[in-house]
Structure formats: C-alpha cells, structure tokens
C-alpha cells in the first residue's frame, strides 16, 4: 500500500514532541517494517521532500506569514478558523499532486485542526481521532469567544465526517466521537516501538543520578493534571524526605504565570526538591524515565498517551487516571496504578501505593509485556487490516 498521512505536525517540525507527531513516526516505521510505502504531508514553513527512516516526508509551506497576519487583523479572534481552513487547503493541494505523480492507496488524516476539510474525494480517506476540541477546551479551562469555540468544533466535526473510516486509539475517545458524530469509530491501538537507538545519559548523570525522584513528563499544564498534582506535592514530599519530583516538558502556564511557579508555591518548604527541565530529545529523556521511582501522569483527558507507552515500555510503574484511557493500558495494582480524575486524595493514595510496593519489578515486567502487544508486527498489522477492510468496502460500492 502507498499511504499518505496528512498532519499539522510531525517529528521533523517544531512541534516534534507532540503525541500526534510521535504516533505518526511510529506508525510510519511500522508500515515500513510491514513492506508498505508511507508518506507524511506535514504543515511547515517551507516546501521540500526528503526521506526519514524509510518514510517520505513532504513539507508544505502553510504561509505566507503576511497572509496570516492580515487575517489576524481582519478576523481578530477568528484567525484560528482561517488558519485551519488555509492549512487544510495547502496540505490537500500537495496530496493531489502526490496522487497525480503516482496513485495513493489511501490517505489518513488527523482530526486535529480539521485537516480533511478539503480532502479530494478520489482518494479513500481514513480520519484518525487525536482529540476533540470540546473535550480539550474543557480540560484546559480555555476561555474565548463562544462563537469561536463552536465554529472550531463544527469545523473539526465536519472534517471528521469526511472520513470513510474513523479510527481512534482509545475506547474513551471513540465513545466520545461516536456520541458527537453519530458515526461508528473503530478502536485501533497505536503501534509502539522505541525510536531511541542510543540513549544519551548526560542530562541524567549531571543532574539526577544521585537523587531518588518521581517523574512527570509531557505538557506541563491543566489538561495533563498538573494542577491536581500540585495540590498533593507538599504532603507527598513531606512523607518522603529523600524524594524529589521532576517535571519535564513544555510549560503552558496557568493563570498567566508558569505552571511550575504554581507547583513550587504549593510545595512550600519543599520547593527546592521540585526540579524542572524543558523539552528534550528522547535519547536524553529515556535514561531519566528508566531511573524514576514512579511516573505520575494524572491527565484530565488523554488519548492512549505516548508518555504512558514510553514509561511502561521501560518497565516503569505508571500512575494514571481512570476514564482518560490509562485504564486501557494499566490493570490497577497489576501493571501500574490508577486514580480518579482531579481527585487529590485518590492521586496521593495511588502514588503512595506505587512508592511503597514491594512488587515493583513484577509490576514493571507486566507493564512492559502490555506494551509488547503494540509492537509493529501486531498493532501495525491491525492498522493495515482496518485499511484493507475500507478498501474492500470502497471497491464493492
């Protein structure tokens, strides 16, 4: 199969560390391993094509900057809508050119930023649910024009409706999307394989090798549950005098100031044991994950999170939230620990259980075994199976 992924982000671009970007890279590698030909058409600031580990990447300049600036002045708060439409137009124009050069078997679109709005009808289309605007806005407590929120959500749903097949990696998101669209959504768990050929322990050795620490990594913000984590960090560090808490990722701020300022303020006299690192490469990140006592990921909403997959693949105990797709990966007390969303008492209890367990090695082994079920020859094959069924249905029409 010759498959094109149409996306606003990929690991080659500025938003290299997002869940969607990493999913596409791993899905592409899985397809390469299975003998298929993946292409990625990604929003960028230039037009060029190149190869990355067997994946053909096509950057599309979704500028020019002056046009977006003009739209911002004219449309003000509605610039986002213009950018979504313009980006879809540009990405799909590149898709048509690619298809004209050599026919594509199908195209898989990201639901994020409504990439399928202008999809060509001649190419069978899959839309993969990455998120739902309405859920993410609530989780981030975003405020803005009501009309803008409704319009962006409407565009997203319109884009999703363009797919002949809708897929999602988590049952949680599939259920939400089915309720919002009235369409069936197939659960296809994301393939996982390590993309780190050679770990780089320099950051770990220089900063953390002498410490015992719990770890959060990902977007440091409301949606990922960092506010709830801040509420329990003082009693947690009070109970464990030798424990540090490490945060790694992009700080998206809370009430106009860095979220880490809020966390440190909540840590009180233990604030010096709260450590922060900005985004870093997987090669530097993996040694830090591998040496953590526990990985804490208390998301308000999530979608088969890469952070959880990465930590479990390294045999780490993860504390995650029920109802945010962690329970699809974690059997509570068996392969990790679960807590309730936005429940500080439940979160603190789950972390305490993780830190006090005498079965860490066994839990870590079961976590690793769960991620083994997502290796390319299994999870990648299930993705190809979904594609094949779509093509059979299309041919029968």
C-alpha positions in Angstrom: 0.0 0.0 0.0 1.1 3.6 -0.7 -0.3 5.6 2.2 -0.2 9.3 2.9 -0.6 10.7 6.4 -1.9 14.3 6.4 -1.0 16.1 9.5 -0.3 19.6 11.1 2.7 18.1 13.0 5.5 15.6 12.7 8.8 14.8 14.5 10.7 16.7 11.9 9.0 20.0 12.7 8.9 22.5 15.6 6.2 20.5 17.4 8.3 17.4 17.2 7.4 16.1 20.6 3.6 16.0 20.5 1.6 12.8 20.8 0.4 13.1 17.2 3.9 13.7 15.8 5.3 10.6 17.7 2.3 8.4 16.7 2.8 9.2 13.0 6.5 8.5 13.2 5.9 5.1 14.9 3.0 4.3 12.6 5.2 5.1 9.6 8.1 3.0 10.8 5.6 0.1 11.4 4.3 0.3 7.9 7.9 0.3 6.5 8.6 -2.8 8.5 5.5 -4.4 7.0 6.6 -3.6 3.5 4.3 -0.6 2.8 5.2 2.9 1.5 4.3 5.6 4.0 4.3 9.3 3.1 3.8 12.2 5.6 2.4 15.5 4.3 3.0 18.0 7.1 2.5 21.7 7.7 5.7 23.6 7.7 7.4 26.9 6.8 8.9 25.6 3.5 8.2 23.3 0.6 10.5 20.3 0.3 10.6 16.5 0.4 13.1 14.1 2.0 13.4 10.6 3.4 13.4 9.8 7.1 14.0 6.1 8.1 12.0 4.9 5.1 9.2 7.4 5.4 8.9 10.0 2.7 8.2 13.4 4.3 6.7 16.2 2.3 6.9 19.6 4.0 4.2 22.1 2.9 4.6 25.8 3.4 1.3 26.9 5.0 2.3 30.6 5.0 2.8 33.2 3.9 3.2 35.0 7.2 1.7 38.2 5.8 -1.5 36.4 4.9 -2.0 35.1 8.5 -1.1 38.5 9.9 -3.7 40.1 7.7 -6.2 37.5 8.6 -5.4 38.2 12.3 -6.1 41.9 11.9 -9.3 41.4 9.9 -10.7 38.4 11.7 -9.2 39.1 15.2 -10.2 36.2 17.4 -11.3 34.1 14.4 -7.8 33.9 12.9 -7.7 30.2 14.1 -10.5 29.3 11.8 -8.8 30.9 8.8 -5.6 29.1 9.7 -7.4 25.7 9.9 -9.0 26.2 6.5 -5.9 27.5 4.8 -3.8 24.7 6.2 -6.2 22.1 5.0 -6.3 23.7 1.6 -2.5 23.7 1.3 -2.0 20.2 2.6 -4.6 18.7 0.3 -3.3 20.5 -2.7 0.1 18.7 -2.0 -1.8 15.5 -1.6 -3.4 15.8 -5.0 0.0 16.4 -6.6 1.4 13.4 -4.9 -1.5 11.3 -6.1 -1.2 12.6 -9.6 2.5 11.6 -9.7 1.8 8.0 -8.6 -1.7 6.9 -7.3 -2.0 6.6 -3.5 -3.9 3.7 -1.9 -5.4 5.9 0.7 -4.9 8.9 2.9 -5.1 9.1 6.7 -6.0 12.4 8.2 -5.5 13.8 11.6 -8.8 15.1 13.2 -6.6 17.7 15.0 -7.0 21.1 13.2 -9.5 19.7 10.7 -7.0 18.6 8.1 -9.6 16.7 6.0 -11.9 19.7 5.3 -10.7 19.9 1.6 -9.8 16.3 1.1 -10.0 15.0 -2.5 -12.9 12.6 -3.0 -10.9 10.4 -5.4 -8.6 9.1 -2.6 -10.2 6.8 0.1 -9.9 8.6 3.4 -9.3 7.5 7.0 -9.7 10.0 9.8 -7.8 9.2 13.0 -9.2 10.9 16.1 -6.4 12.6 18.0 -8.7 14.7 20.2 -12.0 16.5 20.4 -11.8 20.3 20.6 -14.7 20.4 23.1 -13.0 18.0 25.5 -9.6 19.6 25.3 -11.0 23.1 25.8 -12.8 22.0 29.0 -9.7 20.2 30.3 -7.6 23.4 29.8 -10.4 25.7 31.1 -9.9 27.8 28.0 -11.8 31.0 27.7 -12.6 32.8 24.5 -15.4 33.9 22.2 -18.2 31.3 22.4 -18.7 31.6 18.7 -15.1 30.7 18.0 -15.3 27.6 20.2 -18.5 26.5 18.4 -17.1 27.2 15.0 -13.8 25.4 15.6 -15.7 22.4 17.0 -18.0 22.5 14.0 -15.1 22.5 11.6 -13.5 19.6 13.4 -16.7 17.5 13.2 -17.1 18.5 9.5 -13.6 17.3 8.9 -14.2 14.0 10.7 -17.3 13.4 8.6 -15.1 13.4 5.5 -13.6 10.1 6.5 -15.0 6.9 5.1 -13.4 5.1 8.1 -13.0 6.7 11.5 -10.4 5.2 13.9 -9.2 6.1 17.4 -6.6 4.5 19.6 -8.6 4.7 22.8 -12.1 3.5 23.7 -12.7 6.7 25.7 -12.2 8.9 22.6 -14.0 6.5 20.3 -17.1 6.7 22.5 -17.0 10.5 22.7 -16.6 10.8 19.0 -19.4 8.4 18.3 -21.7 10.5 20.5 -20.6 13.7 18.8 -20.8 12.5 15.2 -23.3 9.6 15.2 -20.7 7.6 13.3 -19.1 4.3 14.3 -15.4 4.7 15.4 -13.1 1.7 15.2 -10.6 1.3 18.0 -7.1 0.7 16.6 -4.4 0.9 19.2 -1.3 2.8 18.2 1.8 0.8 17.3 4.8 1.3 19.6 8.5 0.8 19.1 11.4 2.6 20.7 12.8 5.3 18.5 16.0 5.6 20.6 18.9 3.8 19.0 21.5 5.1 21.6 20.3 6.7 24.9 22.2 9.8 26.0 22.6 9.7 29.8 24.4 13.1 30.1 21.4 15.1 31.5 20.6 12.3 33.9 24.2 11.9 35.1 24.8 15.6 35.6 21.5 16.4 37.4 19.7 13.3 38.8 22.0 10.3 39.2 22.4 11.0 42.9 18.7 11.5 43.6 15.6 9.5 44.3 12.7 11.0 42.3 9.2 10.7 40.9 8.7 11.9 37.4 6.1 13.8 35.3 6.9 14.4 31.6 4.7 15.8 28.9 2.9 19.1 28.5 3.1 20.8 31.9 -0.4 22.2 32.1 -4.0 21.8 33.3 -5.1 19.2 30.8 -2.3 16.8 31.9 -3.4 17.1 35.6 -0.5 19.2 36.8 -2.8 21.4 39.0 -4.1 18.4 40.8 -0.5 17.1 41.2 0.5 20.5 42.6 -2.2 20.1 45.3 -0.6 16.9 46.7 3.1 17.7 46.2 3.7 19.2 49.7 2.3 16.2 51.7 4.0 13.8 49.3 7.4 15.3 49.7 6.8 15.7 53.5 6.2 12.0 53.8 9.2 11.1 51.7 12.1 13.3 52.8 14.6 11.9 50.3 12.3 12.2 47.3 12.4 14.8 44.6 9.8 15.5 42.0 11.0 16.0 38.4 8.9 17.7 35.7 10.0 17.6 32.0 8.2 19.3 29.2 6.7 22.5 27.8 5.2 24.7 30.5 1.9 26.1 29.1 1.2 28.4 32.0 -1.6 28.7 34.5 -3.5 31.9 35.2 -0.8 33.9 33.3 2.2 32.5 35.0 4.4 29.4 34.5 2.6 26.3 35.9 5.9 25.3 37.6 5.7 28.5 39.7 2.3 27.3 40.9 3.7 23.8 41.6 6.6 25.2 43.6 4.4 27.6 45.5 2.2 24.6 46.5 5.3 22.6 47.5 6.0 25.2 50.3 9.2 24.5 52.2 10.0 21.6 49.9 10.1 23.7 46.7 13.8 23.1 46.2 13.0 19.4 45.7 10.8 20.3 42.7 13.0 20.2 39.6 12.2 21.3 36.0 13.6 20.6 32.6 12.3 21.9 29.3 11.5 19.6 26.4 14.4 17.3 25.4 15.2 14.6 22.9 14.0 11.0 23.6 17.7 10.0 23.8 18.1 12.3 26.8 14.7 11.6 28.2 14.8 7.8 28.3 17.6 7.4 30.9 15.6 9.8 33.2 12.4 7.7 32.8 14.3 4.5 33.3 15.7 5.6 36.7 12.5 7.2 38.1 10.8 5.6 41.2 7.4 6.2 39.7 6.0 8.1 36.6 2.9 10.2 37.5 0.6 11.1 34.7 -2.7 12.4 36.2 -4.4 13.6 33.0 -7.9 15.1 33.0 -8.3 13.8 29.4 -6.0 11.9 27.2 -5.8 9.6 24.2 -3.6 6.5 24.6 -0.8 8.8 25.7 2.7 8.3 24.4 4.2 9.2 27.7 2.5 6.2 29.3 3.6 3.9 26.5 7.2 5.1 26.8 7.3 4.7 30.5 5.7 1.2 30.5 7.9 0.1 27.7 10.9 0.8 30.0 9.3 -1.3 32.8 8.3 1.7 35.0 5.4 1.9 37.3 2.9 4.5 36.0 0.2 6.2 38.0 -2.6 7.3 35.6 -6.2 8.3 35.7 -9.3 6.2 35.2 -11.5 7.4 32.3 -8.6 9.1 30.4 -7.6 5.9 28.6 -4.9 4.8 31.1 -7.2 2.1 32.2 -7.0 0.6 28.7 -3.3 0.1 29.3 -3.0 -0.4 33.1 -4.5 -3.1 35.2 -4.7 -1.4 38.7 -2.2 -2.9 41.1 -1.1 -5.4 38.5 0.7 -3.4 35.8 0.6 0.1 37.3 -1.8 2.1 39.5 -4.9 4.1 38.7 -6.6 7.1 40.4 -9.6 9.2 39.8 -9.5 12.4 37.6 -9.0 15.6 39.6 -9.1 13.8 42.9 -6.2 14.8 45.1 -6.9 12.2 47.7 -7.1 9.4 45.2 -3.9 10.6 43.4 -1.9 10.9 46.5 -3.0 7.4 47.6 -2.0 5.9 44.2 1.4 7.5 44.3 1.9 6.3 47.9 0.9 2.7 46.8 3.4 2.9 44.0 6.2 4.1 46.2 5.6 1.5 48.9 5.0 -1.6 46.8 7.4 -4.5 47.2 6.4 -5.8 43.8 7.9 -3.1 41.6 9.9 -5.5 39.4 6.9 -7.7 38.8 4.6 -4.7 38.1 7.2 -3.3 35.7 7.6 -6.6 33.9 3.8 -6.7 33.4 3.8 -3.1 32.1 6.5 -4.0 29.6 4.5 -7.1 28.5 1.4 -4.9 27.8 3.4 -2.6 25.5 4.8 -5.7 23.7 1.3 -6.2 22.4 1.7 -2.9 20.5 4.8 -3.9 18.5 4.7 -3.2 14.8 4.0 -6.7 13.6 0.9 -6.8 15.8 -0.5 -3.3 16.2 0.8 -2.2 12.8 -0.9 -5.3 11.2 -4.2 -4.3 12.8 -3.9 -0.9 11.3 -3.3 -2.4 7.9 -6.2 -4.7 8.4 -8.5 -1.7 9.0 -7.2 -0.2 5.8 -7.8 -3.4 3.8 -11.4 -3.6 5.0 -12.0 0.0 4.0 -10.6 -0.7 0.5 -12.8 -3.8 0.2 -15.9 -1.7 1.1 -14.9 1.0 -1.3 -14.3 -1.4 -4.2 -17.8 -3.0 -3.5 -19.6 0.3 -4.0 
